[in-house]
Amino acid sequence: MDSSLKFGTSGLRGLAVELQGQAARRYTAAFLHHLKSLGQDSGGRVFLAQDFRPSSPAIAADCAAAIVAAGLTPVDCGAIPTPALAYHAMAAGCPAIMVTGSHIPVDRNGLKFYVPGGEISKADEAGILAALGDDPVADLTEVVSDEGDAATGRYFARFASLLPEGALAGVRVGVFEHSTVARDLLTRILQHFGAETIALDRRDSFVAVDTEAFSDAVFAPLASWVQQHGLDAVVSADGDGDRPLLMHAGGEFVRGDVLGLITARYLGARTVVTPVTSNSGIERTGSFSRVVRTRVGSPYVIEGMMGATGSVIGFEANGGTFVGDGVSVAGKPLSPLPTRDAILPLLCVLGLAAGKGVGVAELVAALPLQHALADRLQNVPNERSAAFLTRLSGDEAYARELFTPYGIAELTQIDGLQFRTGSGDMVHFRASGNAPELRCYVEGSTAEVARELLDWGLRIAASETA
């Protein structure tokens, strides 16, 4: 297998041209072999879905061929959000595969694997790699059932009573449709609760949307849309619909970890599980009995949730939100969904703001959080990122020289390198697990300090990895 194909923070990723064909078939065959070894290939069916990338249909067909070769039946759910696929497959007690590159560039793609109980773990990844063989998988086809409508219907029903009836009446929301598979469902669900929706920038060709990279050119029109249409918010999601995006009426983005935090409070979580890259002020809110910090990546968040007690919500800095055990809404249980979801946090934040009669900006301003920003350097080879981070962690003199303007008070290495400065601000460098990118996260006492730190961090990282 080519080295570009590897497991990252959520599933297998690599160049689309290297994944299409026998590679996708072999990884699917390895996944099915691993399931069989665990006794989890129940039902004889494997559910499939895909995003709108041009390479996804062919890769989905490769996955289907491998499923047939294994003596199982592929069930086509079409182009639907990843959490909708996962939720539907879990209800059927069957495994699933989502063909998606999520937010990474269009020339790349990937596979997200689900066992009948939900998203795979790091141990499952190791099991798949151990089962990966070199033998070609035959090009077998058969008529597969179409359950796209059933899957989206089940997913819609999950949210139907999340908010009170008419909770979003009078709220005007722009839906940045681009090429996310969540666009139609998101609009339908918002309208279900009474929101007035405005469709914005629907595209036939795929565009990669990274919901953490607010400076990307694709987001440039959003603030003008808010003004032009008199919107209370603009909402969207990444390509496969598991990472949310929200801009409030003031024309500013709300970070994903803030969306997750507000959602966890709305749902009455007692335990929150979130990566080290989420805002350090989460603990200071005093809203939760326990906050568990993990490495970046959905498998780590899910693992942390499995060991937690009480009502449990997980979320990542990208806003993708996970529902664990013990969560209820208006006295009714909300069934667990151990994979990222974009629509849940958007509904909870908009619903809470409307219920309080305030804007989303006011909800955010009331939180005791530092000002946080994030961005990334693209097209940085993995070996250069690794060399920079290795030197930064192992050469104290080098690190202190780089941080001369700010000083170093503390270093945390849960995932990447997170530096606390002498003034209590934060700079965190971390190599992406999905693409050749080096990410920088910062927190500052003011918005101006955060911007200065981010610009400085990106400038330093660019210079040291050139």
C-alpha positions in Angstrom: 0.0 0.0 0.0 1.2 3.5 -0.7 2.4 5.5 2.2 -0.2 8.2 1.6 -2.9 5.8 2.9 -3.0 5.8 6.6 -5.3 6.1 9.6 -5.5 9.6 11.0 -7.8 11.3 13.5 -10.9 9.7 12.0 -10.6 6.9 9.5 -8.3 6.0 6.7 -7.1 8.9 4.4 -4.9 9.4 1.4 -4.7 10.5 -2.2 -7.9 9.5 -4.0 -6.0 8.0 -7.0 -4.2 5.7 -4.6 -7.3 4.7 -2.6 -9.5 4.0 -5.6 -9.4 0.4 -7.0 -7.7 -2.5 -5.2 -6.6 -0.4 -2.2 -10.2 0.4 -1.2 -11.1 -3.2 -1.8 -8.3 -4.6 0.3 -8.9 -2.2 3.2 -12.6 -3.1 3.1 -11.8 -6.8 3.0 -9.4 -6.3 5.9 -12.1 -4.5 7.9 -14.6 -7.3 7.2 -12.0 -10.0 8.2 -11.4 -8.1 11.4 -15.1 -7.9 12.2 -15.4 -11.7 11.6 -12.5 -12.3 14.0 -14.4 -10.3 16.6 -17.8 -12.0 15.9 -19.3 -8.7 14.9 -20.3 -9.3 11.3 -23.9 -9.9 12.3 -26.8 -9.4 9.9 -24.9 -10.2 6.8 -25.2 -6.6 5.6 -22.8 -3.7 5.4 -24.2 -0.2 5.0 -22.4 2.2 2.6 -22.6 6.0 2.0 -20.5 8.7 0.4 -19.9 12.4 0.2 -20.0 14.5 -3.0 -16.3 14.2 -3.9 -15.9 13.2 -7.6 -13.8 10.2 -6.5 -16.4 8.9 -4.0 -18.7 6.9 -6.3 -16.0 4.8 -7.7 -14.4 4.1 -4.3 -17.9 3.2 -2.9 -18.2 0.7 -5.8 -14.9 -0.8 -4.8 -16.0 -1.2 -1.2 -19.2 -2.9 -2.5 -17.2 -5.3 -4.6 -15.2 -6.3 -1.5 -18.3 -6.7 0.5 -19.8 -9.1 -2.1 -16.6 -11.0 -2.3 -16.8 -11.6 1.4 -20.2 -13.1 1.0 -22.1 -10.2 2.5 -24.7 -7.7 1.1 -23.8 -4.1 0.5 -26.6 -1.6 1.4 -26.4 1.7 -0.5 -27.5 4.7 1.5 -26.3 7.2 -1.1 -24.9 10.7 -0.3 -25.9 11.3 3.3 -24.1 12.6 6.4 -21.7 10.3 8.2 -23.7 10.5 11.5 -26.9 9.6 9.6 -25.2 6.5 8.2 -23.7 5.5 11.5 -27.0 5.9 13.4 -28.9 3.9 10.8 -26.4 1.1 10.7 -26.3 0.9 14.5 -30.1 0.6 14.6 -29.8 -2.4 12.3 -26.9 -3.9 14.3 -24.7 -3.9 11.2 -21.3 -2.4 10.2 -20.9 0.5 7.9 -18.4 2.3 5.7 -18.5 6.0 4.8 -16.5 7.1 1.8 -15.3 10.6 2.6 -12.3 12.8 2.8 -14.3 15.0 5.2 -12.6 18.5 5.2 -9.3 17.7 3.5 -8.5 18.7 -0.1 -10.5 17.3 -3.0 -7.6 15.3 -4.4 -7.8 13.1 -1.3 -10.4 10.8 0.0 -10.9 8.2 2.8 -12.9 5.5 4.5 -14.6 5.8 7.9 -15.3 2.3 9.3 -18.1 1.5 11.8 -18.6 -1.7 13.8 -22.2 -2.5 14.7 -21.7 -0.5 18.0 -20.3 2.6 16.4 -17.0 4.2 15.2 -14.0 2.0 15.3 -11.3 2.3 17.9 -7.5 2.5 17.6 -7.4 -1.2 18.5 -9.7 -1.8 15.6 -7.4 0.2 13.3 -4.6 -2.1 14.3 -6.7 -5.1 13.7 -7.6 -3.9 10.2 -3.9 -3.2 9.4 -3.0 -6.7 10.7 -5.6 -8.3 8.3 -4.6 -6.2 5.3 -3.4 -8.5 2.5 -1.9 -8.2 -1.0 -4.2 -10.5 -2.9 -6.5 -8.7 -5.4 -10.2 -8.6 -4.7 -12.4 -9.7 -7.5 -14.7 -7.2 -9.3 -18.0 -8.6 -8.1 -21.3 -6.7 -8.3 -24.9 -7.4 -7.5 -28.0 -5.3 -7.0 -27.9 -3.6 -3.6 -30.9 -2.3 -1.7 -31.3 1.5 -1.4 -31.9 2.8 2.1 -30.9 6.4 1.8 -34.4 7.7 2.5 -34.8 5.3 5.5 -31.4 6.5 6.9 -32.1 10.2 6.6 -35.7 9.6 7.9 -34.3 7.9 11.0 -31.7 10.7 11.5 -34.4 13.4 11.1 -36.6 11.7 13.7 -33.7 11.8 16.2 -33.9 15.6 16.2 -37.7 16.0 15.9 -38.2 16.6 19.6 -34.8 18.0 20.5 -36.2 21.5 20.8 -39.7 22.6 21.8 -42.2 22.9 19.0 -41.7 26.2 17.1 -38.5 26.9 19.0 -36.9 28.7 16.1 -39.9 30.7 14.9 -38.8 34.1 13.9 -35.1 33.1 13.6 -33.7 33.8 10.2 -30.9 31.4 9.3 -28.7 31.2 6.2 -27.6 27.7 5.2 -24.2 27.8 3.5 -24.9 24.7 1.3 -21.7 24.4 -0.8 -21.1 20.7 -1.3 -21.9 19.3 2.1 -24.1 16.2 2.2 -25.8 17.7 5.2 -27.3 20.7 3.3 -30.8 19.4 2.6 -31.3 17.7 6.0 -30.0 20.7 7.8 -32.5 23.0 6.1 -35.3 20.5 6.6 -34.6 20.2 10.4 -34.3 24.0 10.9 -37.6 24.5 9.1 -39.2 21.8 11.2 -38.6 24.0 14.3 -40.0 27.1 12.5 -36.8 28.8 11.3 -36.8 30.8 8.1 -34.0 29.5 6.0 -32.1 31.2 3.1 -30.1 28.9 0.8 -26.6 30.2 0.1 -24.0 29.2 -2.4 -25.1 25.7 -3.4 -22.4 24.0 -5.5 -22.4 21.1 -7.9 -18.6 20.7 -7.8 -16.9 19.7 -4.5 -15.2 22.2 -2.4 -13.2 21.3 0.8 -14.5 23.2 3.8 -12.4 23.1 7.0 -14.6 24.4 9.8 -11.6 25.3 11.9 -9.9 27.4 9.2 -12.0 30.6 9.3 -9.5 32.5 7.2 -10.0 30.3 4.2 -11.2 32.1 1.1 -14.3 29.9 0.9 -15.7 31.7 4.0 -15.0 35.3 2.7 -18.6 36.0 1.6 -20.3 34.9 4.9 -20.2 38.2 6.8 -21.7 40.0 3.8 -24.5 37.4 3.6 -25.4 38.1 7.2 -25.8 41.8 6.4 -27.4 41.4 3.0 -30.1 39.0 4.2 -30.5 40.2 7.8 -29.6 36.9 9.2 -29.5 35.8 12.8 -26.9 33.2 11.9 -25.2 31.3 9.0 -24.8 27.6 9.5 -23.1 24.8 7.6 -21.0 21.7 7.9 -18.0 20.1 6.3 -18.2 17.7 3.4 -19.6 14.6 5.2 -21.7 16.6 7.7 -20.0 15.7 11.0 -18.3 19.1 11.8 -20.5 22.2 12.3 -20.0 25.8 11.3 -21.8 28.8 12.7 -21.4 32.5 12.2 -23.6 34.7 14.4 -25.4 38.0 13.5 -22.3 40.0 14.4 -20.5 38.5 11.5 -18.1 36.4 13.7 -17.5 32.7 13.7 -18.2 30.7 16.8 -15.4 28.2 17.4 -16.4 24.5 17.4 -15.4 23.9 21.0 -17.6 26.7 22.1 -20.5 25.1 20.2 -19.7 21.8 21.9 -19.5 23.5 25.3 -22.9 25.2 24.9 -24.4 21.9 23.6 -23.1 20.0 26.6 -24.6 22.5 29.0 -28.0 22.5 27.1 -28.1 18.7 27.3 -27.2 18.7 31.0 -24.0 16.7 30.7 -22.2 16.0 34.0 -19.1 14.7 32.2 -17.5 16.2 29.2 -14.8 14.5 27.1 -12.8 16.8 24.8 -9.3 17.0 23.3 -6.5 19.1 24.7 -7.0 21.5 21.7 -10.4 22.6 23.0 -10.5 25.9 25.0 -8.8 25.6 28.4 -11.7 27.7 29.9 -14.1 24.8 29.8 -13.1 23.7 33.2 -13.5 27.3 34.5 -17.2 27.3 33.6 -17.9 25.0 36.5 -20.7 23.5 34.5 -19.5 19.9 34.7 -18.5 17.4 37.4 -15.7 16.2 35.3 -13.8 17.3 32.2 -11.6 14.6 30.6 -8.9 15.8 28.2 -7.7 13.5 25.3 -5.5 13.4 22.3 -7.0 14.8 19.1 -9.2 12.4 17.1 -12.6 10.9 17.5 -11.3 7.4 18.6 -9.7 9.0 21.6 -12.8 11.0 22.6 -15.0 7.9 22.3 -12.5 5.9 24.4 -12.7 8.6 27.1 -16.5 8.6 27.0 -16.6 4.8 27.5 -14.9 5.2 30.9 -17.1 8.1 32.0 -20.1 8.0 34.3 -23.4 9.9 34.5 -24.6 11.9 31.5 -21.8 12.1 29.0 -21.2 14.4 26.1 -18.0 14.5 24.0 -16.9 17.2 21.5 -13.9 18.2 19.6 -12.3 21.6 18.8 -13.9 21.3 15.3 -17.4 21.2 17.0 -18.2 17.6 16.1 -20.3 16.4 19.1 -20.8 12.9 20.5 -23.6 11.6 22.6 -22.8 9.1 25.3 -24.9 7.4 28.0 -27.3 9.0 30.3 -28.4 12.0 28.2 -32.0 13.1 28.1 -34.0 15.9 26.6 -37.3 17.1 28.2 -37.3 13.9 30.2 -36.8 11.6 27.2 -33.6 9.7 26.6 -31.4 10.8 23.7 -29.9 7.6 22.4 -26.1 7.4 22.3 -24.3 8.2 19.0 -20.6 7.6 19.4 -19.5 9.5 16.3 -19.2 13.2 15.4 -22.4 15.1 14.6 -22.7 18.6 13.1 -26.5 19.1 13.3 -26.9 18.4 17.0 -24.7 21.3 18.2 -26.2 23.8 15.7 -29.7 23.0 16.9 -28.8 23.2 20.6 -27.0 26.6 20.3 -29.7 28.2 18.1 -32.4 26.7 20.3 -30.9 27.9 23.5 -30.3 31.4 22.2 -33.9 31.6 20.9 -35.3 30.3 24.2 -33.4 32.9 26.2 -34.4 35.6 23.8 -30.8 36.6 23.0 -28.5 36.3 20.1 -25.8 33.6 19.8 -23.2 36.3 20.3 -24.6 37.0 23.8 -24.5 33.3 24.7 -20.8 33.2 23.7 -19.9 36.5 25.5 -21.2 35.2 28.8 -18.8 32.3 28.8 -15.5 32.6 30.9 -13.3 31.6 28.0 -10.0 33.0 26.6 -10.1 34.3 23.0 -9.1 31.4 20.8 -8.0 31.1 17.2 -6.7 28.3 15.0 -5.3 27.9 11.5 -2.8 25.7 9.6 0.0 25.7 7.2 -0.8 23.6 4.1 1.5 21.4 2.0 4.0 20.9 4.8 5.5 17.4 4.4 4.9 15.2 7.4 8.6 14.7 7.9 9.2 18.4 8.2 6.5 18.8 10.7 7.9 15.9 12.7 11.4 17.4 12.6 10.2 20.8 13.8 8.1 19.3 16.7 10.8 16.9 17.7 13.4 19.7 18.0 11.0 22.0 19.7 10.2 19.4 22.4 13.7 18.0 22.9 15.9 21.2 22.6 15.0 23.5 25.5 17.4 26.2 24.4 15.9 26.2 20.9 12.4 26.4 22.2 13.1 29.2 24.6 14.9 31.1 21.8 11.9 30.8 19.6 9.5 31.9 22.4 11.7 34.9 23.4 8.8 37.4 22.8 6.5 35.5 25.2 8.5 33.1 27.4 7.6 29.5 28.3 5.9 28.7 31.7 4.6 25.2 30.9 4.7 22.5 28.2 2.0 19.9 27.7 2.5 17.0 25.3 -0.8 15.1 25.3 -1.0 15.7 21.5 1.5 17.9 19.8 3.2 20.6 21.8 1.1 23.0 23.9 3.0 25.9 25.4 1.7 28.2 28.2 3.5 31.6 27.9 4.7 33.7 30.8 1.5 35.7 30.7 -0.8 32.7 30.7 -1.6 32.6 27.0 -1.2 29.5 24.9 0.4 28.4 21.6 -0.2 24.8 20.5 1.6 23.2 17.5 0.3 19.9 16.1 0.8 18.0 12.8 -2.5 17.0 11.1 -3.3 13.3 11.2 -5.2 13.6 7.9 -3.2 15.7 5.5 0.3 17.3 5.1 -0.6 20.2 7.3 0.8 21.8 10.5 -1.8 23.2 12.7 -1.5 26.1 15.2 -4.0 26.7 18.0 -3.8 29.8 20.3 -5.5 31.3 23.3 -5.1 34.9 24.4 -6.3 37.2 27.1 -7.8 39.5 24.4 -8.8 39.0 20.7 -5.8 41.2 19.7 -3.4 39.0 21.7 -4.9 35.8 20.2 -4.5 37.2 16.7 -0.9 38.3 17.4 -0.1 34.8 18.8 -1.6 33.0 15.8 0.2 35.2 13.3 3.5 34.7 15.2 3.0 30.9 15.5 2.2 30.4 11.8 5.2 32.6 10.9 7.6 30.7 13.1 6.2 27.3 11.9 6.6 28.4 8.3 10.1 29.5 8.8 11.2 26.4 10.7 9.6 23.9 8.2 10.7 25.7 5.0 
